[in-house]
Amino acid sequence: MSAASASNGSDGDGDGDGSSSGSFTALINRASRAASNLASSPPPPPPGSKEQQQQQQRPPQDPAAAVLSQLERIASLADSLGLISPNEALRDISTPSLRALFVPSLTADVLTRQRTPPAAAGAAAGDNQYGARKTALQAALVQARRFLTSVTKLDILPASTVSLLGARNELLTASSSSSSSSTVSTAAARDEDATFLAPNAISAPAAQSRQLKIALFKLERSLAASLDAFRQQARANAEKLRTGVRAPALGVNSSGAAGIELEAPEEAFYDLLVLSREAEGDGDEEEDDDDDDSPKGGKAGGANGRGGSSTSAADIPTSLRSYLLLLLNLHAVKTYALLESATQELVLLANMPPPQELQQRQQQQQRRDDGDSTWKLDTPLGGGSTSGALLDPKGRPLRPFTITGSTGGAGGDGGSGLLPQDPTAHREQLRKQVFQPSHRLPSMSIDDYLAEEERRGNVLRGGGPEGAAKATPKEERAIRAQLDGTQEGEEAEEEERREKIKWDAWSDEHRRGEGNTMNRG
């Protein structure tokens, strides 16, 4: 039986659980969706935090454990079916069997999201409380290297992706070799245990590292955009089939197919594009992933099966096979980033202080937080306490003091405050201290002052918009002079005539320029 037929025909006896277990494609599709839900769930509390310590009495079930169990079952099923043979080329692997290559990548992703058991925080003395996290990260590194090795041997990655990952790997390996005494040879770097990133590669020149990270980020974004375009179109076509189109060859009748899974994962990273359907006349589930590389009428990715290797990595796939190959390209980029981040986290965990020392620091900090907060205040100037004796037996002052007036009655002790005080006398003393001879008190209110200034003529009235709109005396007289035949108009004309006569008489008596002596030379 071929690998393709084993992948599609394992409904009854694929893994020994009967037809209820489903085929390999259905199992890996279910696991990828569970991994997608795990990625979108809120992160767990960090190890050693107060939130995690509160969960020790009732530790919550780790959602990643169920997904890891599914992936382990899928990996054993793929090995038993022989979906991927070591001596096969990429063109010899059927399209449904390509999904078996995603198992190590998904496993590495889920392992990094595994929650640290609360029991690990209370380990015995000398044990590292982050041992569970280290174990998960080391297992994730093994799965990530296994995935990168498989896609490299099958020559799936395009030249652009290989060049970027190779440059990044050389940069990190060179920087780690220069900062440590151990070196990684070229032959050892090709082995499975040393593929893509040495264990101590955590630093690199900033400029080159930044440029490579930007290039890998752009590549990842273009790959995700191309995959999103294809998977949205594929689900749109499936939606058309479900809304009443009769296609008996596809197992869809006019009443629709309730078995089609149209809800896409949020990220293309977890979408293996398995569109299951109900066969007409029977309820057995069947996958729409035949060996045909172009189920939608498109052309295959290439002669050797590498989807988009001859063109840009951002080209939209034209078939299911090219989609899966492009998705493997995206998994390679993100798995390499996971490999690098997990390596850096392992270095940080290795440098963590021992549990006893860390616990002592937390207890000291807790005591400081719960204790008196007066340690945060500055020491008063002069030091010493603000209460107690003021003078010693020899008359020397023991603390700062201020000399004040007597607040006691007759025969008081000069402000010592030891004798009872008369409230009335104390209130009178305070009243006398309000205004001293040096104080200048106002003799009138502001309203009285303004009224007096207006009476003296120091307050100007008018002006502004209202003053500009008001007519001048000459303008008012000219308006009144226009009232012909009225007494008011005649008075205005007479007033104007007298003013002109007065001006003529004055100009006759005085020469032009008389009195202007400033301009004489």
Secondary structure, DSSP 8 states (H G I E B T S, - for coil): --HHHHHHS-TTTSSSS-GGG--HHHHHHHHHHHHHHHHHS-----TTSHHHHHTSSS----HHHHHHHHHHHHHHHHHHHT-S-TT--GGGS-TGGGGGGHHHHHHHHHHHT----GGGGG--TTS-TTHHHHHHHHHHHHHHHHHHHHHHHTT-S-HHHHHHHHHHHHHHHHHHHHHSS----HHHHTSSTTSSS-TT-----HHHHHHHHHHHHHHHHHHHHHHHHHHHHHHHHHHHHHTT--BGGGTB-TT--TT------SSGGG-----EEE-TTS--EEES--S-S-TTS---S-TTS-TTSSS-TTS--SSHHHHHHHHHHHHHHHHHHHHHHHHHHHHHHHTS--HHHHHHHHHHHHHHHHS-GGGGS---TT-S-SSS-SB-TTS-BSS--------SSTT--SS-S-S---HHHHHHHHHHTTS-TT----SS-HHHHHHHHHHTT-S----HHHHHHS--HHHHHHHHHT-TTSHHHHHHHHHHHHHHHHHHHHHHHS-TTTT--TT--
